[in-house]
Amino acid sequence: VMQSVVGFHDSNTERVDRWTVIHLYSKRFVELHQYFSSQNVICVGTLEFTTATCQAMIGTIILSFVFALLLYLWSKRRPNNFPPGPTPLPIIGNIHQFPQGHFWVGVDEWSKKYGPIIGLSAFDFLFLVVTEIDHIVAALRKEEFQARPDTVVVRERTFGKILGIFFGSGEQWSSSRKFVVKQMRAFGKNERENLIADEISRLMDTIKDGSVVQGNGMFGLSAINVIWMIIASKRIDFNDKRSRQFLENLNELFRNGSTSGTIVDFFPILRFVNKKFKRDQTITYGIYSFIQETIQEHREILDPNNPRDLIDNYLIEIERHKDSYPSYFSEEDLIVVTSDLFSAGAESTSNSCEFVLLYMILFPEVQKKMQDELDHVLGRSRKPTLADKAQLHYTMAVLNEVERINSVAPAAVPHYCTKDTTFGGYFIPKDTMVLLNLRAVGYDTKYWKSPEEFTPERFLNTEGQYSKPSNMPTFGLGQRTCVGEMLARNTIFLFTTTFFEKFSISLPPGEPEPSTEPLPGFTTAPRPFKINVKSRY
């Protein structure tokens, strides 16, 4: 009976009827109550109660609580025809089995046993984990899976509301997303390209021929400045203490982030004592304080007739909608949207560029072949432009192979099921959290031969021309497609081609070969490694 109530068996096992369980527990409850009541020893106290009476009262209270708890757990058990998964424990479910560090490692092992659609539970939460490309694409496009989880951690970073474009949902999210997409389009293609080219040129000027530098973190400030110029028309000065703290906060937030939930999500009361939650609070509000100061600077000199950037345009929208109800424009949302853009753009862009550096020192023959192509297309008289993408077939293949083999977003931001539905032939109840293992896309042997090998040629057709992959939804699909995808891809292209057009890199003498195992976090990043930089001409 206990196993039937709490689901302590494999999810494919036939379950006992709910009302049979309730009847059996009710019968046992009455028997125990009668037992306590039959005792007859004097109880010490100011009132003349017998021990039997005290025991009966206490026993009734305890059994009532246990009975209510079991009924609650029964109501929250894995539903019939929920996807298969590892056997859960009573009450806590599978939380003890959630992978630490790289979430996808455990998911890959589960998928070998249970298939590409996996069901998990943790306390009263249900999780749907999807690991195969066809199912991932279907999940990303499924209307019922378009929302984000409404958890304590999410609310804490969005002022107790549902704001921004990263974790937002509903009309508020739709309004914020439409605004950002409009601003990205308004910032012209040529302006974006010139901005990216200027940032990488500034970085090139700081690198000395023959120097040994840290490869990881090399592009971080440059990527952030591309986003910051679009948002605030200003660059971040690394020598400024306040700016440096802002950058450190961003990095720490992403290294410590989780895509599968935290203990505070399961037990909200722990937010008052959990050290990690409190640390994340401090970091988040440090980031928000920096953004808020910039917003205030914009407000003081705002010219509604000549908006300079995203912040100016958002402040104009706040004023325009101040008497509207509901109004989805607020300073709080602007702060969260700005933070989201750093998250979606700067962090993933810089990490992608640094993974390219890592693989080029590990595969020098690939680096040379890419540089030969750059020389053939560009000569030595000019820098690369976005128009050169059409001719740089091998270079595009290299960038895609790095993206495939070490995705900076191995697990998508969690989705949330808004109503009872079916998926892949299974029943998915309302409020189920949906986790997508995007890393599995790049390692699916159905689509990739020898996926563990670094082979850029897999993205070239028989004529040696770049063939754009259709089965790599790194930036999402459908309604949740990343708003900064084009900016990110263009930045990665111009940063890496400009760098390798001018420099060659190698592993410094005496340095151990760096690992390709990424650092865990909300996005992944290369582990520390050094490079020897040599000018090509």
C-alpha positions as CSV (number, residue, x, y, z in Angstrom):
1,V,0.0,0.0,0.0
2,M,2.8,2.4,0.9
3,Q,4.4,1.8,-2.5
4,S,1.2,2.6,-4.3
5,V,0.6,5.8,-2.4
6,V,4.1,7.4,-2.9
7,G,4.9,5.8,-6.2
8,F,8.0,3.9,-4.9
9,H,8.4,1.7,-7.9
10,D,9.3,2.0,-11.6
11,S,6.9,4.4,-13.5
12,N,5.9,1.6,-15.8
13,T,4.5,-0.6,-13.0
14,E,0.7,-1.0,-12.7
15,R,-0.6,1.1,-9.8
16,V,-3.2,0.2,-7.2
17,D,-6.5,2.0,-7.5
18,R,-6.5,5.3,-5.6
19,W,-9.8,4.5,-3.7
20,T,-8.6,1.1,-2.7
21,V,-5.6,2.7,-1.1
22,I,-7.7,5.3,0.7
23,H,-10.0,2.6,2.0
24,L,-7.1,0.5,3.3
25,Y,-5.6,3.5,5.1
26,S,-8.9,4.6,6.5
27,K,-9.4,1.1,7.9
28,R,-5.9,1.0,9.5
29,F,-6.5,4.5,10.9
30,V,-9.7,3.4,12.7
31,E,-7.9,0.2,14.1
32,L,-5.0,2.3,15.5
33,H,-7.4,4.8,17.0
34,Q,-9.3,2.1,18.7
35,Y,-6.1,0.6,20.0
36,F,-5.0,3.9,21.6
37,S,-8.4,4.4,23.1
38,S,-8.4,1.0,24.8
39,Q,-5.4,1.8,27.0
40,N,-6.1,2.7,30.7
41,V,-3.2,4.1,32.6
42,I,-3.4,7.3,34.6
43,C,-1.9,10.3,33.0
44,V,-0.1,12.9,35.2
45,G,-1.4,16.4,35.0
46,T,-3.7,19.0,36.6
47,L,-6.7,17.5,34.7
48,E,-7.8,13.9,35.3
49,F,-7.1,12.5,31.9
50,T,-6.1,8.8,31.5
51,T,-3.1,7.8,29.5
52,A,-5.4,6.2,27.0
53,T,-7.1,9.6,26.4
54,C,-3.8,11.4,25.9
55,Q,-2.5,8.7,23.6
56,A,-5.7,8.6,21.7
57,M,-5.6,12.4,21.2
58,I,-1.9,12.4,20.2
59,G,-2.3,9.3,18.0
60,T,-5.3,10.8,16.3
61,I,-3.4,14.0,15.5
62,I,-0.3,12.2,14.3
63,L,-2.3,9.8,12.2
64,S,-4.4,12.5,10.8
65,F,-1.3,14.4,9.7
66,V,0.3,11.3,8.2
67,F,-3.0,10.4,6.5
68,A,-3.3,13.9,5.0
69,L,0.3,13.8,3.9
70,L,-0.1,10.5,2.2
71,L,-3.2,11.6,0.4
72,Y,-1.4,14.8,-0.8
73,L,1.6,12.7,-2.0
74,W,-0.9,10.4,-3.8
75,S,-2.5,13.3,-5.6
76,K,1.0,14.5,-6.6
77,R,2.3,11.1,-7.7
78,R,3.5,10.5,-11.3
79,P,0.4,10.3,-13.3
80,N,-0.6,7.4,-15.5
81,N,1.3,7.3,-18.8
82,F,3.9,9.8,-17.7
83,P,7.2,9.3,-19.4
84,P,9.5,6.6,-18.0
85,G,12.4,7.5,-15.8
86,P,14.6,6.4,-12.9
87,T,12.8,5.1,-9.8
88,P,11.9,7.9,-7.4
89,L,12.1,7.7,-3.6
90,P,9.1,8.5,-1.4
91,I,8.4,12.2,-1.0
92,I,11.7,13.5,-2.5
93,G,11.3,11.8,-5.9
94,N,14.4,11.9,-8.0
95,I,16.1,14.9,-6.5
96,H,18.9,12.8,-5.1
97,Q,19.6,11.6,-8.7
98,F,19.8,15.1,-10.3
99,P,23.2,15.4,-11.9
100,Q,25.6,17.8,-10.2
101,G,27.7,20.1,-12.4
102,H,26.9,19.2,-16.0
103,F,23.2,18.3,-16.0
104,W,23.4,16.7,-19.4
105,V,25.8,14.0,-18.3
106,G,23.2,12.3,-16.2
107,V,20.5,12.9,-18.8
108,D,22.6,11.2,-21.5
109,E,22.9,8.1,-19.2
110,W,19.1,8.1,-18.6
111,S,18.3,8.4,-22.2
112,K,20.2,5.2,-23.0
113,K,17.9,3.3,-20.6
114,Y,14.6,5.2,-20.9
115,G,14.7,6.7,-24.3
116,P,14.6,10.4,-25.6
117,I,11.6,11.4,-23.4
118,I,12.2,11.1,-19.7
119,G,10.0,11.7,-16.7
120,L,11.3,12.9,-13.3
121,S,9.9,14.1,-10.1
122,A,11.1,16.1,-7.1
123,F,8.8,16.6,-4.1
124,D,5.6,17.9,-5.8
125,F,7.3,19.0,-9.0
126,L,7.2,17.0,-12.2
127,F,9.9,17.3,-14.9
128,L,9.9,16.3,-18.6
129,V,13.4,15.9,-20.0
130,V,13.8,15.8,-23.8
131,T,17.0,14.7,-25.4
132,E,16.5,13.9,-29.1
133,I,16.5,16.5,-31.9
134,D,13.1,15.7,-33.4
135,H,11.4,15.7,-30.0
136,I,13.3,18.9,-29.0
137,V,12.1,20.7,-32.1
138,A,8.6,19.5,-31.4
139,A,8.8,20.7,-27.8
140,L,10.2,24.1,-28.8
141,R,7.2,24.6,-31.1
142,K,4.5,23.2,-28.9
143,E,2.1,25.9,-27.7
144,E,1.6,24.4,-24.3
145,F,5.4,24.5,-23.6
146,Q,6.0,28.2,-24.4
147,A,5.8,29.5,-20.8
148,R,8.6,29.8,-18.2
149,P,8.4,28.3,-14.7
150,D,7.1,30.7,-12.0
151,T,9.5,29.9,-9.1
152,V,10.9,31.6,-6.1
153,V,14.3,32.1,-7.7
154,V,12.7,33.5,-10.9
155,R,10.5,35.9,-8.9
156,E,13.5,37.0,-6.8
157,R,15.4,38.2,-9.9
158,T,12.3,40.0,-11.4
159,F,11.2,42.1,-8.4
160,G,8.5,39.6,-7.3
161,K,6.9,39.8,-10.7
162,I,7.2,38.0,-14.1
163,L,9.4,40.4,-16.2
164,G,11.9,40.4,-19.0
165,I,12.4,38.3,-22.0
166,F,14.4,35.4,-20.5
167,F,12.1,34.1,-17.8
168,G,9.0,36.2,-18.7
169,S,5.6,34.7,-19.8
170,G,2.3,36.0,-21.1
171,E,1.4,39.5,-22.3
172,Q,4.3,41.1,-20.3
173,W,6.8,38.9,-22.0
174,S,5.2,39.4,-25.4
175,S,5.4,43.2,-25.0
176,S,9.0,43.2,-23.9
177,R,10.1,40.8,-26.7
178,K,8.4,42.9,-29.4
179,F,10.1,46.0,-28.1
180,V,13.5,44.4,-28.1
181,V,13.1,42.9,-31.6
182,K,12.0,46.3,-32.9
183,Q,15.1,48.0,-31.3
184,M,17.4,45.4,-32.8
185,R,16.0,46.0,-36.2
186,A,16.1,49.7,-35.8
187,F,19.8,49.5,-35.1
188,G,20.9,49.2,-38.7
189,K,22.9,46.3,-40.2
190,N,25.8,48.6,-41.1
191,E,25.8,50.2,-37.7
192,R,25.9,46.8,-36.0
193,E,28.8,45.7,-38.3
194,N,30.8,48.8,-37.7
195,L,30.2,48.5,-34.0
196,I,31.5,44.9,-33.9
197,A,34.5,45.8,-36.1
198,D,35.4,48.7,-33.8
199,E,35.4,46.5,-30.7
200,I,37.5,43.7,-32.2
201,S,39.9,46.3,-33.6
202,R,40.3,47.8,-30.1
203,L,41.1,44.3,-28.8
204,M,43.6,43.6,-31.5
205,D,45.5,46.7,-30.6
206,T,46.1,45.4,-27.0
207,I,47.6,42.1,-28.1
208,K,51.4,42.1,-28.5
209,D,53.2,39.9,-31.0
210,G,54.8,36.9,-29.2
211,S,52.9,37.4,-26.0
212,V,51.4,34.6,-23.9
213,V,47.9,35.5,-22.8
214,Q,44.9,33.9,-21.1
215,G,42.6,32.5,-23.8
216,N,39.5,32.1,-21.6
217,G,38.0,35.5,-21.0
218,M,39.8,37.2,-23.9
219,F,36.6,38.3,-25.7
220,G,34.5,39.0,-22.6
221,L,34.7,42.8,-22.4
222,S,34.5,43.2,-26.2
223,A,31.3,41.2,-26.4
224,I,29.8,43.1,-23.5
225,N,30.6,46.4,-25.1
226,V,28.9,45.5,-28.3
227,I,25.7,44.9,-26.3
228,W,26.2,47.9,-24.0
229,M,26.6,50.3,-27.0
230,I,23.2,49.2,-28.4
231,I,21.6,49.4,-25.0
232,A,23.2,52.5,-23.5
233,S,25.5,54.2,-26.2
234,K,28.5,53.7,-24.0
235,R,31.4,51.4,-23.4
236,I,32.5,49.7,-20.2
237,D,35.9,50.8,-18.9
238,F,37.6,47.8,-17.3
239,N,39.8,50.2,-15.3
240,D,36.8,51.6,-13.5
241,K,36.2,49.8,-10.2
242,R,32.4,49.9,-10.5
243,S,32.5,48.5,-14.0
244,R,34.9,45.8,-13.1
245,Q,32.6,44.7,-10.2
246,F,29.7,44.6,-12.7
247,L,31.7,42.2,-15.0
248,E,32.7,40.0,-12.1
249,N,29.1,39.8,-11.0
250,L,27.9,38.8,-14.4
251,N,30.6,36.0,-14.7
252,E,29.8,34.6,-11.2
253,L,26.1,34.6,-11.8
254,F,26.5,32.5,-15.0
255,R,29.1,30.1,-13.5
256,N,26.8,29.3,-10.5
257,G,23.5,29.2,-12.4
258,S,21.3,26.1,-12.8
259,T,18.8,25.1,-15.5
260,S,17.2,22.4,-13.5
261,G,16.0,24.3,-10.4
262,T,17.5,24.8,-7.0
263,I,16.6,23.6,-3.5
264,V,15.0,27.0,-2.8
265,D,12.5,26.4,-5.7
266,F,11.4,23.2,-3.9
267,F,11.4,24.7,-0.4
268,P,10.8,28.4,-0.7
269,I,11.2,29.0,3.1
270,L,14.9,28.1,2.7
271,R,15.5,31.4,0.9
272,F,15.9,32.9,4.3
273,V,18.8,30.7,5.3
274,N,20.3,29.3,2.0
275,K,23.8,30.8,1.5
276,K,23.9,30.3,-2.2
277,F,20.5,32.0,-2.6
278,K,21.6,34.9,-0.6
279,R,24.8,35.2,-2.5
280,D,22.9,35.1,-5.8
281,Q,20.6,37.8,-4.5
282,T,23.6,40.0,-3.7
283,I,25.1,39.5,-7.2
284,T,21.8,40.0,-9.0
285,Y,21.1,43.3,-7.2
286,G,24.7,44.4,-7.7
287,I,24.1,44.0,-11.5
288,Y,20.7,45.7,-11.3
289,S,22.2,48.7,-9.3
290,F,24.8,49.3,-12.1
291,I,22.0,49.2,-14.7
292,Q,19.7,51.4,-12.7
293,E,22.4,54.1,-12.4
294,T,22.8,54.1,-16.2
295,I,19.0,54.4,-16.6
296,Q,19.0,57.4,-14.3
297,E,21.8,59.0,-16.3
298,H,19.7,58.6,-19.4
299,R,16.6,59.9,-17.8
300,E,18.3,63.2,-16.8
301,I,19.4,64.0,-20.3
302,L,16.6,62.3,-22.3
303,D,15.5,64.0,-25.5
304,P,12.3,62.3,-26.7
305,N,12.8,63.7,-30.2
306,N,16.3,62.2,-30.5
307,P,16.5,58.8,-28.7
308,R,20.1,57.4,-28.8
309,D,19.6,53.8,-27.8
310,L,17.4,51.1,-26.3
311,I,17.2,52.7,-22.9
312,D,16.1,56.1,-24.3
313,N,13.4,54.4,-26.4
314,Y,12.2,52.4,-23.5
315,L,12.0,55.5,-21.2
316,I,9.9,57.1,-24.0
317,E,7.5,54.1,-24.0
318,I,7.2,54.3,-20.2
319,E,6.1,57.9,-20.5
320,R,3.8,57.2,-23.4
321,H,2.0,54.3,-21.5
322,K,2.0,55.9,-18.0
323,D,-1.8,56.3,-18.1
324,S,-2.5,53.0,-19.8
325,Y,-3.9,49.9,-17.9
326,P,-2.4,47.5,-18.0
327,S,1.0,49.0,-18.9
328,Y,3.8,46.6,-19.5
329,F,6.5,49.2,-19.6
330,S,8.3,49.9,-16.3
331,E,11.7,50.7,-15.0
332,E,11.8,47.3,-13.3
333,D,11.1,45.6,-16.6
334,L,13.8,47.7,-18.3
335,I,16.4,46.6,-15.7
336,V,15.5,42.9,-16.2
337,V,15.4,43.2,-20.0
338,T,18.8,44.8,-20.0
339,S,20.2,42.1,-17.8
340,D,18.6,39.5,-20.0
341,L,20.3,40.9,-23.1
342,F,23.7,40.6,-21.4
343,S,22.8,37.0,-20.6
344,A,21.5,36.1,-24.1
345,G,24.2,38.0,-26.0
346,A,27.5,38.9,-24.3
347,E,28.2,35.8,-22.2
348,S,27.3,33.2,-24.9
349,T,29.1,35.2,-27.6
350,S,32.4,35.6,-25.8
351,N,32.4,31.9,-24.6
352,S,31.8,30.8,-28.2
353,C,34.8,32.8,-29.5
354,E,37.0,31.4,-26.7
355,F,36.0,27.8,-27.5
356,V,37.2,28.6,-31.1
357,L,40.6,29.6,-29.7
358,L,40.7,26.4,-27.6
359,Y,40.1,24.1,-30.6
360,M,42.5,26.0,-32.8
361,I,45.4,25.3,-30.5
362,L,44.3,21.7,-30.3
363,F,43.9,21.4,-34.0
364,P,46.6,23.6,-35.7
365,E,46.0,22.0,-39.1
366,V,42.4,23.3,-39.0
367,Q,43.7,26.7,-38.0
368,K,46.1,26.8,-40.9
369,K,43.4,25.7,-43.4
370,M,41.0,28.4,-42.1
371,Q,43.8,31.0,-42.4
372,D,44.6,29.9,-46.0
373,E,41.0,30.5,-46.9
374,L,41.0,33.9,-45.3
375,D,44.1,34.8,-47.2
376,H,42.6,33.6,-50.5
377,V,39.4,35.6,-50.0
378,L,40.7,38.7,-48.3
379,G,44.3,39.0,-49.4
380,R,46.3,41.1,-47.0
381,S,44.7,44.4,-47.9
382,R,41.5,44.4,-45.8
383,K,39.7,43.1,-42.8
384,P,36.8,40.6,-43.1
385,T,33.2,41.8,-43.4
386,L,29.9,40.0,-43.0
387,A,29.6,39.9,-46.8
388,D,32.5,37.5,-46.8
389,K,30.5,34.8,-45.1
390,A,29.3,33.6,-48.5
391,Q,32.9,32.8,-49.6
392,L,34.4,31.6,-46.4
393,H,33.0,28.1,-46.5
394,Y,35.6,26.3,-44.4
395,T,35.6,29.1,-41.8
396,M,31.8,28.8,-41.4
397,A,32.2,25.1,-41.1
398,V,34.8,25.5,-38.3
399,L,32.5,27.9,-36.4
400,N,29.6,25.5,-36.7
401,E,31.7,22.5,-35.7
402,V,32.8,24.3,-32.5
403,E,29.1,25.2,-31.8
404,R,28.1,21.5,-32.3
405,I,30.8,19.8,-30.2
406,N,30.8,22.3,-27.3
407,S,27.5,24.2,-27.2
408,V,27.6,27.2,-24.8
409,A,23.9,26.5,-24.1
410,P,23.8,22.7,-23.5
411,A,20.5,22.9,-21.7
412,A,17.8,25.4,-22.7
413,V,16.2,27.8,-20.3
414,P,13.4,25.7,-18.7
415,H,10.0,25.7,-20.3
416,Y,6.7,25.2,-18.5
417,C,3.6,23.2,-19.4
418,T,0.5,25.5,-19.2
419,K,-2.2,22.9,-19.4
420,D,-2.7,19.1,-19.6
421,T,-1.4,17.8,-22.9
422,T,0.3,14.9,-24.6
423,F,3.8,14.7,-26.0
424,G,5.5,11.8,-27.8
425,G,2.6,9.6,-26.8
426,Y,2.8,10.4,-23.1
427,F,0.6,12.4,-20.8
428,I,2.1,15.6,-19.6
429,P,0.1,17.3,-16.8
430,K,-0.2,21.1,-16.3
431,D,2.7,22.7,-14.3
432,T,5.3,20.2,-15.5
433,M,8.7,21.8,-16.0
434,V,10.2,21.0,-19.4
435,L,14.0,20.6,-19.7
436,L,15.6,20.4,-23.2
437,N,19.1,18.7,-23.5
438,L,20.4,20.8,-26.4
439,R,23.8,19.2,-26.2
440,A,22.4,15.9,-27.2
441,V,21.5,17.5,-30.6
442,G,25.2,17.7,-31.5
443,Y,25.9,14.1,-30.4
444,D,23.0,12.3,-32.0
445,T,24.6,9.4,-34.0
446,K,21.5,9.4,-36.2
447,Y,22.6,12.7,-37.7
448,W,26.4,12.9,-36.9
449,K,29.0,10.4,-37.8
450,S,31.6,10.0,-35.0
451,P,30.2,13.0,-33.0
452,E,33.0,12.9,-30.5
453,E,35.5,13.9,-33.2
454,F,36.2,17.5,-34.2
455,T,35.5,17.4,-38.0
456,P,34.6,20.8,-39.6
457,E,34.2,19.0,-43.0
458,R,30.9,17.6,-41.8
459,F,29.4,21.0,-42.6
460,L,30.7,21.0,-46.2
461,N,28.9,19.4,-49.2
462,T,30.6,17.4,-51.9
463,E,31.7,20.6,-53.7
464,G,33.4,22.0,-50.6
465,Q,30.7,24.6,-50.0
466,Y,29.3,25.4,-46.5
467,S,26.0,23.6,-45.9
468,K,23.9,25.3,-43.2
469,P,22.6,22.8,-40.6
470,S,18.9,22.5,-40.1
471,N,19.1,20.3,-37.0
472,M,21.0,22.6,-34.5
473,P,18.5,24.8,-32.6
474,T,21.2,26.4,-30.5
475,F,19.3,29.7,-30.3
476,G,15.9,28.1,-30.0
477,L,12.9,27.8,-32.3
478,G,9.4,29.2,-32.5
479,Q,8.2,31.9,-30.1
480,R,11.2,31.6,-27.9
481,T,13.9,32.0,-30.5
482,C,16.7,34.1,-29.1
483,V,16.2,37.8,-30.0
484,G,19.9,38.3,-30.2
485,E,20.7,35.4,-32.5
486,M,21.8,37.4,-35.5
487,L,23.8,39.8,-33.5
488,A,25.5,36.9,-31.7
489,R,26.4,35.0,-34.9
490,N,27.7,38.1,-36.6
491,T,29.8,39.0,-33.6
492,I,31.3,35.5,-33.4
493,F,32.1,35.6,-37.1
494,L,33.8,39.0,-37.1
495,F,35.6,38.5,-33.9
496,T,37.1,35.2,-34.9
497,T,37.9,36.0,-38.5
498,T,39.5,39.3,-37.7
499,F,41.6,37.7,-35.0
500,F,42.9,34.8,-37.1
501,E,43.4,37.0,-40.1
502,K,46.0,38.9,-38.1
503,F,47.3,36.3,-35.5
504,S,48.2,32.6,-35.3
505,I,48.0,30.9,-31.9
506,S,49.7,27.9,-30.3
507,L,50.1,26.2,-27.0
508,P,52.9,27.9,-25.0
509,P,56.0,25.7,-24.3
510,G,55.6,23.8,-21.1
511,E,51.9,24.3,-20.9
512,P,49.8,21.1,-20.5
513,E,47.2,20.4,-23.2
514,P,44.0,22.1,-22.1
515,S,40.8,20.2,-21.5
516,T,37.8,20.6,-23.7
517,E,35.6,19.7,-20.7
518,P,33.7,23.0,-20.2
519,L,33.0,24.8,-16.9
520,P,29.4,24.1,-15.8
521,G,26.9,26.9,-15.3
522,F,23.9,28.5,-16.8
523,T,26.1,28.8,-19.9
524,T,29.3,26.8,-20.4
525,A,32.7,28.3,-20.7
526,P,36.2,26.9,-21.4
527,R,38.4,26.0,-18.5
528,P,41.5,28.3,-18.0
529,F,44.0,27.9,-20.8
530,K,46.9,30.0,-22.2
531,I,47.8,30.8,-25.8
532,N,51.0,32.0,-27.5
533,V,50.0,34.8,-30.0
534,K,52.2,35.4,-33.0
535,S,51.5,38.1,-35.7
536,R,51.1,36.6,-39.2
537,Y,52.6,39.6,-41.0
